[in-house]
């Protein structure tokens, strides 16, 4: 039998942040009349993933297959391209996890709360030129 080295196995616990938001150039704003009331209408485009950031302080390597030293050779050492591939895989899997957890749907909800709070009619609503706020969100698209 020929001895075959096991595959390089690295197990990690990855921590990080997925960022989602909107293309602000696509946000629509209008003031409409409804029942003699001026309503400001904010139309939001579909939310999208803007990026992902790994928290290197919280990310842990749990297990790495140890290299085997044979005379003058080191067999099974983790190559630099393996680390690069691992970082890409960590990003992809983390974004998938965030998306399945409702990242984009939550972004719509948070944006709606933000705009309602920021634009809420006050006692002196006429000063702002509207009486009510309507937020129209777009369904979240596919996550990467």
N, C-alpha and C positions, 0 to 999 in steps of 0.2 A: 504494500500500500504506500502511496505517496502522501506525505503529510501536507495537508492544505491548511493554511492559516485561516482563522476565522475572519469574517468581515469586520471592518472597523465599526465599532458600535460606540456611540456617544449618546448618553441620556442627559437631558437638560430639563430644568424647570425654568421657564422663560417668563419674565415680567416685562410689561411695557404698556404703552398707550397707543390706542388707535385714534386718529383724529378724523373727524367728519365735519362737513360744513357745506356751504353753498357757493356757487359761482355768483358773486354779488352783482355782476353785470347783468344777470338774468332776473333779478328781483324786480317785480312790477309794483307800482304804487299808483293808486287812483283814489279820488274822493267822489263818492256817488251819493245821490239823494235817495233816501228810503223813508217813506212815510214822513216827509218834511223834516227828516233828520239827516245831517251830513255824516256819512260813514267813510272812514279811511280804510281802504282795502289794500292789504299787502299780499301779493302773490309770490310764493316761494317756488323756485325750481326744485327738481328732485335733489335730495341731499346726496353727497358723494363722499367717498373715502378720500381724504386729503393726504394721509401719510400714516406712518407707524414709527414709533421710537422705542428702542429697547432700553430698559432700565438695567444697565450693567451692574449696578450695586445690588439689585434684587435677583438677578438671573444667576442660577447656579448650575454648574456641571455636576451631575450626580454620579456618573460612571463613565469611564473611558477605558476601552480595551488597552491594556498595557502593551507597549512594544516589546518585541523579543530581541535581545542582543545575542547575535550569533557571530562569534569571533570578531571580525572588524565591521560587520554589518549590523544595522538596526532594522529589523523587519517589523512592519506593522505600525510604524510611527504615524501619527496624525499629520497629514500634509497640510500645507497652507490652503490649498484649494478645497480641502475637506471642510475646513473652518468656514471658508466663504460660502460653500454650499449649505452648511449647517445654518448660517445666519439667514440666508435666503429662505430656507425651509421654515425656520422659526418665525420669520416675518409672515410668510404665506399662511402658516397654520394659525398664528395669532390673529391675523385679520379674519380668517375664516371663522374662528371662535367668536370674535367680536361681532361679526356680521350675524352669525346664527343666534347671538344673544340680543339682537335687536338694535345694533349700533345706529343704523340709518333711521329706523323708526323712532328711536329715542331722540335723535337729532331733530326731527320734525317737531316732536313734543316740546323739547327745550326751546326751540326757536319760537314756537307759538307763545310759550310763557314769556320769553324775553320781550317780544314785540308788544304783547298785551300790557306788560308792566311798563315798558318804556313809553308807549303811546297812550296809556290809559287816560280817558277823559277825566279832567279835574273839574272842580267847581267852576273854574273860569274856562270851560271848554271852548267857548266862542273865541277866546283869545287864540286858540290853536286852529280854529276853523272847522272842527268836526265834533260830532256828538258821540260817536261810537267807533269801535275798531273791529274789523273782520280780517282774519288771517286765512288764506287759502294755501294749503300745503299740497305738494305733489307727491304721489306715491314714490317710495324709495325704489331706486333701480337695483340692478344686480350688484352684489359686492364682488370684489376681485377674488 
